[in-house]
């Protein structure tokens, strides 16, 4: 079984250059809030969010109430003024 939420980062040539994931194996019959953050690799051009629930049985289900992808452009580190971190957060 694979129950997860992941963020895939792509470069401008549409090649995957990074993946961050959160396992959802501990979900049950009650609603739970899931959230995680990922730092986009250098040269990231776009991002895709994937939620999967494989092998949950014929009686299983995975329901998503709300999914939000937020880009946070952090302030450059003063010792290296040209670098920026791009953090992506998914509160679920």
N, CA and C of each residue as an Amber inpcrd file, in Angstrom:
protein
   276
   0.8330000  -1.1930000   0.0000000   0.0000000   0.0000000   0.0000000
   0.8720000   1.2480000   0.0000000   0.3950000   2.2650000  -0.6340000
   1.0770000   3.5610000  -0.6550000   0.0370000   4.6250000  -0.3960000
   0.1310000   5.2380000   0.7490000  -0.7390000   6.3480000   1.1010000
   0.1770000   7.5010000   1.4560000   0.2440000   8.4890000   0.5830000
   1.1800000   9.5780000   0.8230000   0.7430000  10.8580000   0.1240000
   1.3680000  11.9360000   0.5450000   1.2200000  13.2300000  -0.0930000
   2.6430000  13.6550000  -0.4360000   2.8680000  14.1020000  -1.6710000
   4.2210000  14.4970000  -2.0280000   4.2380000  15.7340000  -2.9110000
   5.3690000  16.3930000  -2.8850000   5.6290000  17.5550000  -3.7220000
   6.7680000  17.1620000  -4.6530000   6.5370000  17.2850000  -5.9400000
   7.5660000  16.9920000  -6.9410000   8.0310000  18.3080000  -7.5600000
   9.3410000  18.5060000  -7.6050000   9.9200000  19.7140000  -8.1850000
  10.5180000  19.3840000  -9.5490000  10.2610000  20.2350000 -10.5280000
  10.7230000  20.0330000 -11.8950000  11.5670000  21.2190000 -12.3480000
  12.5310000  20.9410000 -13.2350000  13.2810000  22.0390000 -13.8510000
  12.5580000  22.4760000 -15.1250000  13.1230000  23.4280000 -15.8420000
  12.4560000  23.9530000 -17.0410000  12.3890000  22.9400000 -18.1770000
  13.1830000  21.8610000 -18.1080000  13.1220000  20.7890000 -19.1110000
  12.1270000  19.7030000 -18.7280000  11.3440000  19.9460000 -17.6700000
  10.3190000  19.0220000 -17.1830000  10.8970000  17.7460000 -16.5810000
  12.1210000  17.8140000 -16.0750000  12.7410000  16.6900000 -15.3790000
  12.5490000  16.8600000 -13.8810000  12.2330000  15.7560000 -13.1900000
  12.0950000  15.8010000 -11.7310000  13.4880000  16.0260000 -11.1380000
  13.6070000  17.0650000 -10.3190000  14.9000000  17.3490000  -9.6870000
  14.8270000  17.2510000  -8.1670000  13.6500000  16.9430000  -7.6380000
  13.5100000  16.7660000  -6.2010000  12.1110000  16.3210000  -5.8370000
  12.0190000  15.5590000  -4.7420000  10.7290000  15.0750000  -4.2450000
  10.7620000  15.1230000  -2.7210000   9.6910000  15.6180000  -2.1390000
   9.5040000  15.5670000  -0.6890000   8.1690000  14.8820000  -0.4510000
   8.1090000  13.9980000   0.5480000   6.8510000  13.2820000   0.7620000
   6.5190000  13.1370000   2.2370000   5.2460000  12.9220000   2.4850000
   4.7180000  12.6970000   3.8260000   3.8710000  11.4320000   3.7850000
   4.2630000  10.3720000   4.5140000   3.4400000   9.1610000   4.5540000
   2.1110000   9.4400000   5.2590000   1.0530000   8.8350000   4.7690000
  -0.2750000   8.9820000   5.3620000  -0.7700000   7.6470000   5.9030000
   0.1330000   6.7710000   6.2690000  -0.2300000   5.4260000   6.7270000
  -1.0070000   5.4190000   8.0370000  -0.8890000   6.4890000   8.8140000
  -1.5260000   6.5100000  10.1250000  -2.9260000   7.1250000  10.1210000
  -3.4820000   7.3880000   8.9500000  -4.8280000   7.9640000   8.9190000
  -5.8590000   6.8920000   9.2210000  -6.9530000   7.2960000   9.8390000
  -8.0160000   6.3630000  10.2140000  -9.3670000   6.9520000   9.8850000
 -10.3990000   6.5350000  10.6110000 -11.7550000   6.9810000  10.2990000
 -12.0410000   8.4320000  10.6880000 -11.1970000   9.0410000  11.5180000
 -11.4280000  10.4150000  11.9530000 -10.5760000  11.3860000  11.1430000
 -11.0960000  12.6150000  10.9700000 -10.3670000  13.6470000  10.2350000
  -9.1050000  14.0130000  11.0070000  -8.0090000  14.1410000  10.2990000
  -6.7510000  14.5880000  10.8920000  -6.1270000  15.6470000   9.9850000
  -5.4050000  16.5530000  10.5880000  -4.7110000  17.5930000   9.8310000
  -3.2790000  17.1240000   9.5740000  -2.8690000  17.2400000   8.3280000
  -1.5100000  16.8710000   7.9280000  -0.8610000  18.0780000   7.2680000
   0.4010000  18.3090000   7.5580000   1.1230000  19.4210000   6.9420000
   2.6050000  19.0760000   6.8990000   3.2790000  19.5720000   5.8660000
   4.7280000  19.4480000   5.8140000   5.3100000  20.5240000   4.9250000
   6.6090000  20.7210000   5.0430000   7.3190000  21.7350000   4.2750000
   8.4230000  21.0930000   3.4650000   8.7730000  21.7370000   2.3780000
   9.8770000  21.2720000   1.5370000  10.5890000  22.4880000   0.9620000
  11.8890000  22.3750000   0.8050000  12.6730000  23.4400000   0.1920000
  12.8890000  23.0700000  -1.2740000  12.5210000  23.9820000  -2.1540000
  12.6760000  23.7430000  -3.5940000  14.1530000  23.7160000  -3.9540000
  14.5810000  22.7190000  -4.7270000  15.9650000  22.6770000  -5.1790000
  16.2740000  23.8550000  -6.1160000  17.5420000  24.1820000  -6.2240000
  17.9510000  25.2210000  -7.1770000  17.4800000  24.8250000  -8.5680000
  17.1400000  25.7910000  -9.3800000  16.6730000  25.5970000 -10.7610000
  15.2710000  24.9940000 -10.8560000  14.5100000  25.0410000  -9.7910000
  13.1180000  24.5780000  -9.8660000  12.3130000  25.5580000 -10.7050000
  11.5710000  25.0240000 -11.6620000  10.7410000  25.8680000 -12.5300000
   9.2570000  25.7310000 -12.1860000   8.8450000  24.5530000 -11.7400000
   7.4630000  24.3490000 -11.3400000   7.3620000  23.1820000 -10.3780000
   6.1850000  23.0510000  -9.7670000   5.9700000  22.0600000  -8.7220000
   4.6280000  21.3670000  -8.9500000   4.5730000  20.1000000  -8.5490000
   3.3150000  19.3440000  -8.6420000   3.0580000  18.6820000  -7.2880000
   1.8150000  18.7360000  -6.8350000   1.4080000  18.0720000  -5.5990000
   0.6730000  16.7990000  -5.9720000   1.0590000  15.6890000  -5.3540000
   0.4500000  14.3890000  -5.6340000  -0.0430000  13.7950000  -4.3140000
  -1.3010000  13.3720000  -4.2910000  -1.8530000  12.6520000  -3.1460000
  -2.2410000  11.2740000  -3.6520000  -1.7320000  10.2360000  -2.9930000
  -2.0260000   8.8850000  -3.4770000  -2.5220000   7.9950000  -2.3440000
  -3.3850000   7.0710000  -2.7110000  -3.9110000   6.0720000  -1.7780000
  -4.0900000   4.7690000  -2.5480000  -3.0330000   3.9890000  -2.6250000
  -3.0490000   2.7110000  -3.3250000  -3.1600000   1.5780000  -2.3180000
  -3.9710000   0.5930000  -2.6230000  -4.0700000  -0.6030000  -1.7920000
  -4.7770000  -0.3810000  -0.4640000  -5.7640000   0.4970000  -0.4270000
  -6.4720000   0.7560000   0.8220000  -7.6630000  -0.1770000   1.0170000
  -7.8790000  -1.0970000   0.1300000  -8.9480000  -2.1010000   0.1130000
 -10.2150000  -1.5290000  -0.4910000 -11.1430000  -2.4040000  -0.7640000
 -12.3860000  -1.9720000  -1.4050000 -13.2550000  -1.1320000  -0.4700000
 -13.0170000  -1.2050000   0.8310000 -13.8020000  -0.4270000   1.7890000
 -13.0820000   0.8470000   2.2330000 -11.8660000   1.0570000   1.7590000
 -11.0900000   2.2080000   2.1960000 -11.3320000   3.4320000   1.3440000
 -10.9990000   4.5730000   1.8970000 -11.1150000   5.8310000   1.1740000
 -10.1540000   6.8380000   1.8030000  -9.7250000   7.7650000   1.0070000
  -8.9120000   8.8630000   1.5030000  -9.5780000  10.1370000   1.0160000
 -10.0890000  10.9240000   1.9340000 -10.7990000  12.1400000   1.5700000
  -9.9450000  13.3430000   1.9360000  -9.8580000  14.2840000   1.0070000
  -9.1100000  15.5140000   1.2130000 -10.1190000  16.6530000   1.2810000
 -10.1230000  17.3630000   2.3830000 -11.0600000  18.4750000   2.5460000
 -10.5050000  19.7550000   1.9250000  -9.2160000  19.9920000   2.0940000
  -8.6180000  21.2110000   1.5750000  -7.1170000  20.9830000   1.4180000
  -6.5690000  21.5040000   0.3430000  -5.1380000  21.4070000   0.1100000
  -4.6480000  22.7840000  -0.3180000  -3.5780000  23.2340000   0.3040000
  -3.0650000  24.5650000   0.0170000  -1.5590000  24.4870000  -0.1770000
  -1.0740000  25.0910000  -1.2320000   0.3570000  25.1490000  -1.5390000
   0.7770000  26.6060000  -1.4280000   1.7250000  26.8770000  -0.5440000
   2.1500000  28.2490000  -0.2820000   3.6350000  28.3800000  -0.5750000
   3.9980000  29.3980000  -1.3650000   5.4130000  29.6920000  -1.5930000
   5.8450000  30.7700000  -0.6130000   6.9460000  30.4960000   0.0830000
   7.5030000  31.4520000   1.0270000   8.8900000  31.8190000   0.5270000
   9.0720000  33.0790000   0.1740000  10.3730000  33.5560000  -0.2950000
  11.0960000  34.1460000   0.9000000  12.0480000  33.4030000   1.4390000
  12.7220000  33.8260000   2.6560000  13.7830000  34.8760000   2.3640000
  14.0520000  35.6970000   3.3440000  15.0540000  36.7490000   3.2240000
  16.4330000  36.1290000   3.0360000  17.2440000  36.6720000   2.1010000
  18.5900000  36.1340000   1.8980000  19.4320000  36.2160000   3.1620000
  20.3190000  35.2660000   3.3060000  21.2540000  35.2560000   4.4220000
  22.2720000  36.3700000   4.1840000  22.5050000  37.2700000   5.1610000
  23.3940000  38.4120000   4.9420000  24.8120000  38.0410000   4.5020000
  25.3270000  36.8970000   4.9490000  26.6940000  36.5260000   4.5820000
  26.8070000  36.0840000   3.1170000  25.6780000  35.7820000   2.4850000
  25.6720000  35.3770000   1.0860000  24.4610000  36.0330000   0.4250000
  24.5400000  37.3280000   0.0820000  23.3550000  38.0700000  -0.3310000
  22.6650000  37.5910000  -1.5970000  23.2880000  36.7570000  -2.4040000
  22.6600000  36.3130000  -3.6460000  21.7950000  35.0850000  -3.5080000
  21.8500000  34.3870000  -2.3770000  21.1050000  33.1400000  -2.2280000
  19.7610000  33.3660000  -1.5640000  18.7640000  32.6340000  -2.0480000
  17.4430000  32.6360000  -1.4320000  16.9870000  31.1960000  -1.2770000
  16.2340000  30.9430000  -0.2420000  15.5890000  29.6490000  -0.0580000
  14.1350000  29.8020000  -0.4310000  13.5850000  28.8360000  -1.1060000
  12.1700000  28.8270000  -1.4420000  11.5610000  27.6230000  -0.7330000
  10.7320000  27.8780000   0.2410000  10.1170000  26.8200000   1.0010000
   8.6680000  26.6920000   0.5660000   8.2370000  25.4800000   0.3700000
   6.8570000  25.2080000  -0.0260000   6.1940000  24.4850000   1.1230000
   5.0190000  24.9450000   1.5040000   4.3080000  24.3430000   2.6240000
   2.9370000  23.8950000   2.1590000   2.5480000  22.6880000   2.5690000
   1.2110000  22.1910000   2.2740000   0.4960000  21.9330000   3.5910000
  -0.3720000  22.8580000   4.0200000  -1.2330000  22.5060000   5.1410000
  -2.4290000  21.7310000   4.6000000  -2.6400000  20.5510000   5.0950000
  -3.7320000  19.7290000   4.5680000  -4.8560000  19.6240000   5.5600000
